[in-house]
Amino acid sequence: TEVENFPGFPEGIMGPDLMDKMQAQAERFGAEVLYDDVVSLDVDGPVKRVTLGSGAAHEAATIVYATGSAPRKLGLAGEARLSGHGVSYCATCDGFFFRERVIAVVGGGDSAIEEATFLTKFASKVYLIHRRDELRASKIMQQRAFHNEKIEFVWNSEVADILGDDAVTGVVLRSTLDGSTRELPLDGLFVAIGNDPRTHLVHGMLDLTAEGTVWVDGRSSRTSVPGVFAAGDVIDPTYRQAVTAAGSGTVAALDVEHYLAARADAVSSDELETVAAAGGA
């Protein structure tokens, strides 16, 4: 969708166009892009190994782990079945499919309020379902939602089930106060309960933080394993913006360069010591 807040594009730019420009710029300086899934990593020792879904394996002295984050799921049986058929995790991606429809947003933070407010541009009514009786969102975001006539708040409630065979027809709400349930007819459900960093490939390999992101040393990109660096949303539980991720990638690139330079210097020193020792013998 349209990215309005990336520096250098005052009129905004579509997300795919921005990515294409970034890729073209990287390739201009020699980067090689491979389209495949990484299925496993081996980060022990000085040579790292990356295995792809195709079976191919690549070895390198360093790895930059920049897998981003994924929307958190409700964990309901019908969620996967109806994903893309009324269940969505991105209002800006799918909002226009719900013109003059009744929809709901699940969540209580800034992202949920932002999604609900955005969806009022299309939907005839937007319910905001929250498990507590007050929001976690910033005051300004709350005021904006409270003053929007299209938004109705459903307090102290959680989604217990998603109804519909081929498309969402409603949800079953469960009261967090007394456990009672009721049905709410809907045409769509947007889930905005946060994001989880994609760390599944490095569990047991790299140290993680309390938030579940990859741990890095201070403001650097250095992880707990020498030669492995991390960047972007996979290390950032707070800001999660395209521009901060891009800056984080720059940090990683510079850290890699310094690491490889130091390693080369160490090898050169070892070679000199070997020559000196041989000459002395």
FENRAKA-V875414 format. One record per pair of residues at least 12 apart in sequence whose ideal C-beta (glycine too) atoms are under 7 Angstrom apart, sorted by sequence separation. I is the first residue (numbers start at 0). J is the second residue. If there is no record, write none. Layout:
# FENRAKA-V875414
I | J
I | J
This chain:
# FENRAKA-V875414
1 | 13
2 | 14
5 | 17
37 | 49
38 | 50
46 | 58
47 | 59
115 | 127
158 | 170
159 | 171
201 | 213
232 | 244
235 | 247
38 | 51
49 | 62
159 | 172
169 | 182
170 | 183
198 | 211
231 | 244
234 | 247
0 | 14
37 | 51
38 | 52
46 | 60
47 | 61
104 | 118
158 | 172
159 | 173
169 | 183
215 | 229
2 | 17
36 | 51
45 | 60
47 | 62
169 | 184
170 | 185
196 | 211
198 | 213
35 | 51
36 | 52
102 | 118
111 | 127
156 | 172
157 | 173
168 | 184
169 | 185
195 | 211
196 | 212
213 | 229
231 | 247
35 | 52
127 | 144
156 | 173
196 | 213
205 | 222
206 | 223
230 | 247
231 | 248
35 | 53
70 | 88
156 | 174
157 | 175
167 | 185
170 | 188
205 | 223
230 | 248
153 | 172
155 | 174
156 | 175
167 | 186
205 | 224
215 | 234
42 | 62
102 | 122
155 | 175
167 | 187
204 | 224
213 | 233
230 | 250
101 | 122
104 | 125
155 | 176
159 | 180
167 | 188
212 | 233
213 | 234
230 | 251
100 | 122
101 | 123
103 | 125
107 | 129
112 | 134
132 | 154
205 | 227
212 | 234
94 | 117
98 | 121
100 | 123
101 | 124
102 | 125
103 | 126
104 | 127
105 | 128
106 | 129
127 | 150
129 | 152
132 | 155
212 | 235
228 | 251
90 | 114
94 | 118
97 | 121
99 | 123
107 | 131
112 | 136
125 | 149
131 | 155
212 | 236
97 | 122
103 | 128
124 | 149
125 | 150
126 | 151
127 | 152
128 | 153
129 | 154
130 | 155
91 | 117
94 | 120
95 | 121
127 | 153
130 | 156
210 | 236
228 | 254
90 | 117
94 | 121
107 | 134
108 | 135
109 | 136
113 | 140
116 | 143
122 | 149
124 | 151
126 | 153
130 | 157
161 | 188
220 | 247
228 | 255
90 | 118
107 | 135
108 | 136
109 | 137
112 | 140
116 | 144
119 | 147
128 | 156
107 | 136
112 | 141
115 | 144
119 | 149
128 | 158
220 | 250
109 | 140
116 | 147
119 | 150
219 | 250
220 | 251
73 | 105
112 | 144
226 | 258
221 | 254
220 | 254
115 | 150
198 | 233
219 | 254
196 | 232
197 | 233
196 | 233
128 | 172
130 | 175
194 | 239
105 | 158
126 | 183
103 | 170
118 | 189
86 | 161
114 | 189
114 | 191
85 | 163
81 | 161
103 | 183
111 | 191
84 | 165
85 | 166
86 | 167
110 | 191
81 | 163
84 | 166
85 | 167
103 | 185
75 | 158
77 | 160
78 | 161
84 | 167
101 | 184
102 | 185
105 | 188
77 | 161
101 | 185
102 | 186
73 | 158
75 | 160
101 | 186
102 | 187
103 | 188
104 | 189
105 | 190
106 | 191
75 | 161
81 | 167
100 | 186
102 | 188
105 | 191
106 | 192
100 | 187
102 | 189
104 | 191
105 | 192
97 | 186
97 | 187
0 | 91
0 | 92
90 | 189
87 | 187
85 | 186
85 | 187
86 | 188
87 | 189
88 | 190
85 | 188
86 | 190
73 | 190
72 | 190
70 | 190
71 | 192
71 | 193
71 | 194
70 | 194
71 | 195
69 | 194
68 | 194
69 | 195
68 | 195
68 | 196
69 | 197
68 | 197
67 | 197
66 | 197
64 | 201
64 | 213
40 | 200
40 | 201
42 | 204
37 | 200
64 | 227
40 | 204
65 | 229
67 | 231
68 | 232
61 | 226
62 | 227
63 | 228
64 | 229
65 | 230
67 | 232
68 | 233
60 | 226
65 | 231
67 | 233
61 | 228
63 | 230
66 | 233
65 | 233
64 | 233
68 | 239
47 | 226
47 | 227
45 | 226
42 | 224
65 | 248
42 | 227
63 | 251
63 | 255
61 | 255
61 | 258
61 | 259
60 | 259
60 | 262
5 | 241
6 | 242
5 | 242
4 | 242
2 | 241
